[in-house]
Amino acid sequence: MRNKLKVFRAMHDLTQEDLAEKVGVTRQTINAIEKSKYNPSLELAFKLAKLFDVKIEDIFVYEEEQKQR
């Protein structure tokens, strides 16, 4: 899943640490999400969307894997 978390974080002038504190996770979690190494829980995705006052789909873009034939 791709995401625009880093973009939204920059638009609101927040460090990874600032954002992590606001949504109750570690800076490492925010870093992993931004690098697409970790997909957030639905609860965390909602918290992030609410914080930035956008829809979840504005931050996270689901891409289905192409089935190989």
Z-matrix of the N, CA and C atoms (Angstrom, degrees):
N
C 1 1.441
C 2 1.526 1 108.33
N 3 1.310 2 115.33 1 127.10
C 4 1.460 3 120.36 2 175.86
C 5 1.528 4 108.93 3 -81.95
N 6 1.330 5 116.20 4 158.85
C 7 1.458 6 118.43 5 176.41
C 8 1.525 7 110.76 6 -150.29
N 9 1.316 8 114.19 7 160.90
C 10 1.465 9 121.86 8 179.82
C 11 1.531 10 109.81 9 -116.30
N 12 1.315 11 116.29 10 28.74
C 13 1.461 12 120.33 11 -175.77
C 14 1.526 13 111.60 12 -60.33
N 15 1.311 14 117.15 13 -42.66
C 16 1.467 15 120.68 14 -179.29
C 17 1.528 16 110.58 15 -61.39
N 18 1.324 17 116.82 16 -38.89
C 19 1.465 18 121.61 17 179.10
C 20 1.525 19 110.42 18 -63.98
N 21 1.336 20 116.65 19 -48.73
C 22 1.469 21 119.99 20 179.76
C 23 1.524 22 111.10 21 -64.41
N 24 1.312 23 116.61 22 -37.47
C 25 1.460 24 120.59 23 178.73
C 26 1.523 25 110.45 24 -63.53
N 27 1.326 26 116.62 25 -42.91
C 28 1.470 27 121.34 26 179.03
C 29 1.530 28 111.16 27 -66.95
N 30 1.323 29 116.93 28 -38.74
C 31 1.469 30 120.62 29 179.55
C 32 1.531 31 111.17 30 -61.97
N 33 1.332 32 116.24 31 -28.43
C 34 1.461 33 120.64 32 -179.51
C 35 1.529 34 112.21 33 -102.19
N 36 1.338 35 115.48 34 11.21
C 37 1.462 36 122.49 35 176.66
C 38 1.530 37 112.13 36 52.31
N 39 1.341 38 115.61 37 48.83
C 40 1.458 39 121.50 38 179.65
C 41 1.520 40 110.14 39 -113.28
N 42 1.315 41 116.14 40 140.33
C 43 1.464 42 119.72 41 171.50
C 44 1.532 43 107.25 42 -81.59
N 45 1.321 44 116.31 43 168.15
C 46 1.461 45 119.63 44 175.67
C 47 1.525 46 109.45 45 -59.51
N 48 1.321 47 116.93 46 -39.55
C 49 1.465 48 121.59 47 179.59
C 50 1.530 49 111.18 48 -63.91
N 51 1.348 50 116.80 49 -43.96
C 52 1.475 51 120.89 50 178.42
C 53 1.528 52 110.79 51 -58.91
N 54 1.322 53 115.56 52 -47.88
C 55 1.461 54 120.61 53 -178.34
C 56 1.523 55 110.82 54 -64.21
N 57 1.312 56 116.14 55 -42.70
C 58 1.468 57 120.92 56 179.74
C 59 1.529 58 110.67 57 -58.43
N 60 1.319 59 116.69 58 -44.20
C 61 1.471 60 120.63 59 179.22
C 62 1.527 61 111.31 60 -62.54
N 63 1.324 62 116.63 61 -40.96
C 64 1.470 63 120.84 62 -177.11
C 65 1.528 64 112.96 63 -65.85
N 66 1.338 65 116.43 64 -31.38
C 67 1.472 66 119.13 65 -177.54
C 68 1.529 67 113.06 66 -108.71
N 69 1.333 68 117.39 67 3.10
C 70 1.452 69 120.96 68 173.13
C 71 1.512 70 116.86 69 76.84
N 72 1.331 71 116.04 70 35.98
C 73 1.472 72 120.30 71 175.78
C 74 1.525 73 108.29 72 -130.56
N 75 1.328 74 116.91 73 -178.95
C 76 1.463 75 120.53 74 178.28
C 77 1.530 76 110.48 75 -88.77
N 78 1.329 77 114.33 76 161.72
C 79 1.463 78 119.70 77 175.61
C 80 1.524 79 110.06 78 -61.01
N 81 1.338 80 116.15 79 -35.54
C 82 1.465 81 120.60 80 -179.89
C 83 1.529 82 111.07 81 -62.64
N 84 1.331 83 117.11 82 -35.04
C 85 1.470 84 120.79 83 177.66
C 86 1.523 85 110.06 84 -65.35
N 87 1.316 86 116.90 85 -45.22
C 88 1.471 87 120.80 86 178.70
C 89 1.525 88 109.72 87 -61.44
N 90 1.326 89 116.47 88 -43.60
C 91 1.459 90 120.98 89 178.92
C 92 1.524 91 111.16 90 -60.46
N 93 1.326 92 116.94 91 -44.51
C 94 1.465 93 121.12 92 -179.23
C 95 1.527 94 111.60 93 -65.16
N 96 1.332 95 117.06 94 -38.03
C 97 1.469 96 120.32 95 177.64
C 98 1.526 97 109.47 96 -65.26
N 99 1.325 98 117.05 97 -46.42
C 100 1.470 99 120.62 98 -179.19
C 101 1.521 100 111.97 99 -60.54
N 102 1.317 101 117.32 100 -33.26
C 103 1.469 102 121.38 101 179.91
C 104 1.523 103 112.84 102 -89.50
N 105 1.342 104 116.07 103 8.07
C 106 1.469 105 122.55 104 -179.97
C 107 1.529 106 112.84 105 58.17
N 108 1.321 107 116.35 106 29.87
C 109 1.460 108 120.78 107 176.15
C 110 1.518 109 110.85 108 -94.12
N 111 1.336 110 116.36 109 -10.90
C 112 1.461 111 121.57 110 -176.95
C 113 1.523 112 108.63 111 -147.60
N 114 1.326 113 116.35 112 131.18
C 115 1.455 114 121.00 113 174.37
C 116 1.524 115 108.22 114 -95.69
N 117 1.322 116 117.28 115 128.62
C 118 1.462 117 119.66 116 -176.77
C 119 1.522 118 111.97 117 -69.56
N 120 1.321 119 115.18 118 158.59
C 121 1.460 120 119.73 119 172.63
C 122 1.522 121 107.84 120 -66.48
N 123 1.309 122 115.72 121 162.29
C 124 1.463 123 120.01 122 178.07
C 125 1.529 124 110.13 123 -60.44
N 126 1.320 125 116.54 124 -39.51
C 127 1.461 126 120.85 125 179.20
C 128 1.532 127 111.27 126 -61.02
N 129 1.325 128 117.19 127 -44.50
C 130 1.460 129 121.00 128 179.20
C 131 1.533 130 110.75 129 -67.13
N 132 1.321 131 117.35 130 -39.64
C 133 1.465 132 120.70 131 177.87
C 134 1.532 133 110.37 132 -60.19
N 135 1.338 134 116.78 133 -41.96
C 136 1.461 135 120.55 134 177.61
C 137 1.527 136 111.10 135 -64.41
N 138 1.332 137 117.39 136 -41.40
C 139 1.460 138 120.89 137 179.10
C 140 1.523 139 111.09 138 -60.74
N 141 1.325 140 115.89 139 -43.69
C 142 1.458 141 120.43 140 179.99
C 143 1.530 142 111.21 141 -64.62
N 144 1.325 143 116.13 142 -44.97
C 145 1.470 144 120.27 143 179.44
C 146 1.528 145 110.50 144 -62.28
N 147 1.314 146 116.86 145 -42.44
C 148 1.468 147 120.44 146 -179.94
C 149 1.526 148 110.72 147 -65.06
N 150 1.327 149 116.97 148 -41.99
C 151 1.454 150 121.50 149 179.21
C 152 1.521 151 111.59 150 -58.75
N 153 1.333 152 116.30 151 -42.86
C 154 1.465 153 120.98 152 -178.38
C 155 1.535 154 112.69 153 -89.50
N 156 1.341 155 116.81 154 -1.61
C 157 1.456 156 123.18 155 179.15
C 158 1.532 157 111.91 156 57.78
N 159 1.338 158 114.68 157 47.16
C 160 1.470 159 121.81 158 177.70
C 161 1.525 160 108.60 159 -136.22
N 162 1.328 161 116.58 160 173.28
C 163 1.457 162 121.43 161 174.88
C 164 1.530 163 108.88 162 -81.05
N 165 1.320 164 115.76 163 153.55
C 166 1.465 165 120.15 164 177.40
C 167 1.530 166 110.45 165 -54.21
N 168 1.328 167 116.11 166 -40.38
C 169 1.468 168 120.39 167 -177.56
C 170 1.527 169 112.46 168 -65.18
N 171 1.336 170 117.56 169 -18.44
C 172 1.465 171 120.17 170 176.90
C 173 1.527 172 110.89 171 -74.18
N 174 1.322 173 116.28 172 -26.28
C 175 1.468 174 121.01 173 -179.53
C 176 1.526 175 111.88 174 -97.08
N 177 1.346 176 115.93 175 -43.73
C 178 1.458 177 120.90 176 -174.47
C 179 1.521 178 111.35 177 -112.83
N 180 1.332 179 115.44 178 133.28
C 181 1.459 180 121.58 179 -179.44
C 182 1.518 181 108.48 180 -119.92
N 183 1.341 182 115.48 181 113.37
C 184 1.460 183 120.33 182 179.94
C 185 1.522 184 109.34 183 -81.17
N 186 1.318 185 115.52 184 131.43
C 187 1.465 186 121.28 185 177.09
C 188 1.520 187 108.39 186 -124.38
N 189 1.317 188 116.13 187 118.84
C 190 1.459 189 118.98 188 178.09
C 191 1.518 190 109.44 189 -72.05
N 192 1.325 191 114.44 190 140.93
C 193 1.466 192 118.36 191 177.17
C 194 1.515 193 108.95 192 -70.59
N 195 1.307 194 115.55 193 141.14
C 196 1.466 195 120.33 194 177.93
C 197 1.522 196 108.21 195 -75.40
N 198 1.325 197 115.54 196 128.15
C 199 1.469 198 119.20 197 177.17
C 200 1.519 199 109.01 198 -75.31
N 201 1.310 200 115.09 199 132.25
C 202 1.461 201 119.21 200 179.29
C 203 1.522 202 108.65 201 -85.81
N 204 1.315 203 116.11 202 138.12
C 205 1.459 204 120.85 203 -178.81
C 206 1.491 205 111.03 204 -108.08
